[in-house]
Amino acid sequence: MAAEFEIYKNSAGKWSWRLTAANGRKVATAGESFSSEAAARRATRTAKDRAAVAIVPAKAGGASRKASPDAAKAWRSRAPKSGTTRAAAAGRSAGSKARARRP
């Protein structure tokens, strides 16, 4: 089984997406909510297209990865924003800011 995008309504009643690996582990989330299911589906296509050509920096701390604490103060890796839209957020937290920024 390949990785799969799931479109769902979050706890606030808005649409979002998450990417689940073949082993069932959540590997990425939208990082934002969408007003419609169609908008969430478009965002999955954008994430898939951008991931196909994404550059992984040669060393930790490269400009193409950001890290920020989530609500539980755990560090998460985030893809850079394009305009005002975040491309994706890591599905699991890392133990430190440096670890979250690793490719």
N, C-alpha and C positions, 0 to 999 in steps of 0.2 A: 504494500500500500504506500502511496506517495504522501507527501505532506499535503494538508488540506486546509483551506480557508473556511472559517465558519463565520457566518453573518448572524448576529443575535441582538436582541434588545437588552440593554444593560439595566442596572437597578434604578436608574433615573428615567427609564422608559424611552431612551434614545437608542439609535442603532450604532453598532460598532462591529469590529471584526477581530478575530484572532487566528493565528496560524498554528496548527498542531502538526507535529512531526509524526512519522509513521509509528513510532513507539508510544504515541499518546501524550507526549510531553508538549506543553505549550511553549513555543519558541519565539513568538512575537505577537504584539497586540497593536491596535490602531493608535493608541495613545491619545485619542480624542473621540468625541461622539459625533454622530451625523443625524440630521433631521429626518432623513428618509432611508429606506432600505436600498434604493437605487444609488444614493450617494455613497453608502457604505460599500456597495459592490464596485462602484467606480474606483473607490480608494484601494480596494484589493488589487484591481488591475494595475493601478499606478504603483503600488508597492511591489508587485511582481515584476513589472517592467523595469523599475529602478534597481531592484535587487539583482537583476540579470546583468547589469552593467556597473554595479557598485564597485568601488575601489576599496580594498582593505589596506590600511597603512602598514608599512614595513615594521614599525615599532609602536609600542603602546603610547598613548597620548597624542596620536596623530589628529590632525584637524578634522578628519572625516567622521569622528565618533565623539559623542558627548556623553557625560555621565551626570546624573542628578539623583538626589534622594527622593524616594517615594513617600507616601503618607506614613509608612511604618519606619521611616528613617533608614531604609535599606537602599543601597545604590543600584541603579538600573542604567543600562546602556541605551542610548537613543540615537536614531539616525538623525542627521541634520535636517533642519527645516528648509523647505523650498517655498519662498514667498511667506505665507502665513500657515502652511500646513506641515505638520510633522510627518515624516515618512513612516516611521515605525518605532516601537518601543520594545525592549527586551521582555520576554514573558516571565523571566525569573530574576531574582535579585542576586547581586554579587556581594561579597563580604566587604569590599572596599571600593573607593572611587577608582583607584588604579586598575583593579581587576575588572570593573565594569567597562572600562575604556579599552580593554584588550580585544583584539580581533578574534 
